[in-house]
């Protein structure tokens, strides 16, 4: 299992920003990482400021492991972003049933200003996954 336990959470907490972790690990290994991310999120008080993108492992788990993992995510306020079929899909309705915030997006938005231009809803080509509050 690779470790996401050293992600930039101390910097996020210090600077008041969120964290987006891209997790592609499959099955039980990915689920263990999700539970560790949830635990670290709780320990650092980052509830509601951590998102795990992709989380394909959630589409591969048996009911017991899924329930434990979804419960950990919900309890810590970790969100899951899914971006369509690129692997096993996280079961959105089951996650929401456990209280996990789930949303759709894309990590492949390109802007006319090049790779260093700010990505905003106003300059992202359609379709985009820009969220509004």
Secondary structure as GFF3:
##gff-version 3
##sequence-region A 1 133
A	DSSP	alpha_helix	9	15	.	.	.	ID=ss1
A	DSSP	beta_strand	19	23	.	.	.	ID=ss2
A	DSSP	alpha_helix	27	43	.	.	.	ID=ss3
A	DSSP	beta_strand	50	54	.	.	.	ID=ss4
A	DSSP	three_ten_helix	56	59	.	.	.	ID=ss5
A	DSSP	alpha_helix	63	76	.	.	.	ID=ss6
A	DSSP	beta_strand	79	82	.	.	.	ID=ss7
A	DSSP	alpha_helix	92	97	.	.	.	ID=ss8
A	DSSP	beta_strand	102	104	.	.	.	ID=ss9
###
